Amino acid sequence: MKAPRNAPKASYGTFSAGDPSMLVIYKQNGLGEALRYSHLVRISFSGDSQLSLIMTDCIITLEGSGLDELGERLQRRTVRYVLEQGEAVGNTQ
């Protein structure tokens, strides 16, 4: 799954309405994966600079700054997508 050409620049997007059954991870190279929230077993935190999403078949580690809000939203299953960014880019919602 490739990121859409008009993909937002924000580091992550949230649901305003709809079914929060899937979380999409878009990589910088344009490829991505859609993951079922039901396969999210645990979220591990390391301060506000690292989150690890422990899935039933893989572990996805997110690094950056200010990830505490993203972690809270993931716990509520309100994150629609996460977009891999360079070091200088933050959430611009």
N, C-alpha and C positions, 0 to 999 in steps of 0.2 A: 504494500500500500504506500503510495507516494503522497507526500504533503501536497495539498492543493496549491496551485500557483498563487492564489490570493490568500494563502495561509496568513493568519494574524502574526504580528511580531511579538505578542505577549508570550511570556514563558509558559503560561498555562491558561486554559479557558475553563469556565464553569458552566454548569447547566442552569438555565433559567426555567426550563420546563422540559419534560420529556423523560425518557427511560434512562436512568444512570447505570445500565447494565455493563457498559463497556468503557474502558479507559484506553485512549489511543496515545502511543508514544511516537512522536515524530523525531527522527534523527536529522542532524545537519546535512547529511548527504541526500536527503529527500525521501529516504525509506522510512517505514514505520511499522508498528505492530498494534493491533487492537487486542486488548486483554480483558477478560471478563472479571468484573469486580468480585464475583463469587469465588474466584481463584486467589484472591488476595487474602493470605492467611494472617500476615502480621506486618506492621510498619515499625522499623527500628530507626531511632533518632540518634544523632550525634551532635548535640547542640542544635544550632539553627543552620549548620553548614553541610549536613549530610543526612539523607533519608535513604533507607533501603526498603524496597517493597519486596517482601517475601511472598512469592507466588507459589502455587502448588508445583510448578515445574521449572521455575527460574527465580533468580534474584536480580532486581533492577536497582542500581545505586544511582542516586541523584546527588550531585555536589554543587554547591554554590553558596550564596549568602541569603539570609532571610527566608529559609525554607520552612520555618515554623508554621506560617500561615498555610502554605501548601500542604503540609502534613495534617493540619486540622481539617482542611477541606477534603483531603483524601479519606480521612476517617469518616467523614459524613457522606462520602461517595458523591460529591458534587463536582468533581473535576472531570471534565469532558476529554481534555487532551493535555499532554505535556510536550513542549517543543524544546528540543536540545538547542542551547544557545552558546555563543562565545562567552568569554569571561566578562566582558564589559556590558552585557545586555541583561536587563532585569525585567520584572513583570511591569507592563505598562498599561494595565487595565484601567 
